[in-house]
Amino acid sequence: MSLQHWPESERPREKLLKLGAASLSEAELLAIMLQTGTAGHSAIDVARRLLSEFRSLRGLLTAERHALCRVRGLGDAKYALLQASLELSRRHYAELMQMGPALANPRATREFLRARLRDRDHEVFCCLFLDNRHRVICFDEVFRGTIDGASVHPREVVKLALARNAAAVILAHNHPSGVAEPSQADELITGRLREALALVDIRVLDHIVVGDGACVSFAERGLI
């Protein structure tokens, strides 16, 4: 049965408008984004099948293009829509960080970085630039690498920090392997960046490594 023949109170879009987005299940939210189903199957049927096939919402949103597009009823247009929604949520979170108070809560910082970096299929080295009250000036993805690593150049980080008029910085990068344990190379580049930034009176407050289910803080381990 098509969604238009469902009782109005059960249609995802009408339910959202009446009760708010939080009242909808993941399948219902996904059905609104998909807009249409396939022959004999409603958008919610397709959404439930997708969540089951990819095992979770995260699995669906981070699926490779070819894996998603081979599902009947989907294609490049719906893949682009899902990717756009994921990126919008990331940017929304970034704006909240930049408009919010000083970073007095390490947990909030880790959650932000996990949301930005956890599902990348390549290594990304980033900087959170802060003012002298530790309020976020901006979040920049500075270097990108392959699945194995990213080449980080201290001179470029210093130039960017000065351009942002930063007083402090939190370094961060992800490990696509999912293992957050810092490598010897991670410790080495952290030391080089600290020394380079100290020459222009910019403090490195932390370096956070983002894995699949956890983050490791250099500051908490006494490595900074």
N, C-alpha and C positions, 0 to 999 in steps of 0.2 A: 504494500500500500504506500502510495506517495505521501510525503509529509503534509501536503496541503489537505489531505483527507483526514489527518489526525485531529483529535480534539484540540482546540486552540491552546488550552492550558498545558498540553504536552508537546507542542511544537517548540524546538529549541530557541528560535529567534524570539517568539512571543514570550516564552518563559524568561528569557534573559531580560527583555524590556520590562517585564512585570516584577521580577524577583531579583534581578541583578545577575551578573556573570558568575558570581561565586556559588549560585544555586545549581549550576549546570554540572553534569558529569564531564569527564574528559571526552567521551564519545560525542556528547551533545555539542560541546565547544568546537570540536573538530568538524562535526557535521555542518555547523554554520560556516566555517571556513571553506569546506569542500563545495557547499552550495547545492550540488546535485549528486545523485547516486548513479546507478547503472540500471539496465533493464531488469526489472523484477526486484531490485534492491534499493532501499532508501539511502539517503546520505548517512543516516545513523548506522545502518547495516554496514556500509562501506567503512565508516569510521571504526566501528567495533572490530571488523575484520583486520583493519590496519593495525590497531593497537594490539590485537592478538598475534598477528604475524610478526610484528617487530618487537613484541614482548613488553613494550612500555611506551609512554609518550616520548621519553628521551630517545629511545631506540628509533622511533619513527622520525623525529625531527633531526636526528644526526645521521640518518641513513644516507648512503651514497645515491646519487641521482639515478644511476642505472637500476639500482635495486628497487627504488620507489616507482620509477616509471614503467617497470614491467608489470605492475599490478593493474589489473583490468579497471578501467574507468579513470586512471590517473595518467598524467603526462607532464610535459615540461611546464605547462601553465600552473598546475596545482603544486608541483614541486617548487616552483618559484614563489608561490604564495606562502607555502609553509616556511621556506627559508627567510622570506621577508618578515614574517611574523616573529620568527626567532630572533632576527637581528634587531627588530624594533624593541623587543623586550630587553635585549642587552643594552641598547642605547638609552632606553627609559631608565634602567637601573643606574647607568653611568651619570645621567643628568641628576638623579636623586642624590648621588654621592657628591657631585660638584656643587649642588645647591645646599647641601646639608651642613651641619656643624663640624667642628674640628674632629679629626679621627682619633677620638679618645678610646674607642672600642676596637681592639684587635680582631674580635670575632666578626664584626661588621665588615672590616677590611678583607678578611679571608673569604667571607661569603660573596662579597662583590667580585673578588678576583676569581673565585671558583666559577661563578656564573659567567664570567667573561672568557675564561681560558680552558675550562675542563674538557670540552668536547672538540677541541681543535685537533685536526689530524696531522698537524705539523707544529714544530716548536715555535713559540712566539715569545720574544723578550719585550717586557713592558716597563713603563715607569709611571708611578703616581707622583706627580709633582705637587708639592705642598708649599703654602706660605709660611711665614714665621709663627703663625698660630696653629699650624698643622691642619689648615683647611685645604681641601682639594682645589688646586688650580685647574688641572686637567689630567686626563689619563691618555697616555700615548703608547701605541704599539710601535716600538722603535726598530726592532729587527725581526725578520721572519726567516725560518730555516726549513729544513726537510724534516722527516720523521725522526732523524737522529740528533739534530741540534741546530743552533743558530749562532752565527758569528757575531760577537758583540764588540763594538769599537768604543773604548772609553771617550775618545775625543768627540764623537758624535753625541754621546750622552751629555757631556759637559756643555757642548754648544746648545743643545736643546734646553737644558736646565737653565742656562743663562737667558736664552730667548724667552722662556716662560717666567723669568724673574723668580725662580723657586728658591726657597730657603732650606728645603729638605726634600728628600725623595724616598719612596719605597720602591724597591726593585721587585720584579716578579717575572716568572716564566713558567711555562707548563712542561710536563713530561708526557708526550703522547703515549708512552708505554703504560701510563696509569700509575707508575710507581713514583711517589713524591720524594724519595730519598735523594738528597743532594749528592752530586758527584764531586770528585776532586776538582774537575774543571769549573764547576759552579762556585766552589769556594775560592778558586784562584781568580776568577773574573770579578767576584764580589770584592776581593781585596784590592784589585787594580782600580775598580770603579770608586771605592772609598777614597783611595789615595788621590785619584785624579780630581774628584769633586771637592775634597778637602782643600785643595789648592785655591779654590774659588769660594771657600767658606760655605759650602753646601753639604749638609749632613745626610748620610745614608742611614735611615732609621731601621730598615729591615730589608731582607730579601726573602720573598716567599715563593716556594716551589709548589706548584699546583699539580696534584695527581688526579686519579679518578675519584677516589672517595675521601681524600684527605689533603691537607696542606701542611707543609713544613716551614716553620719560621726560623730563619737564621738567628734572629734576636733572642727567641725563646731558648734556643740551643746554645747561646753564648758565643755564636760565631761572628757576631758583629760587636 
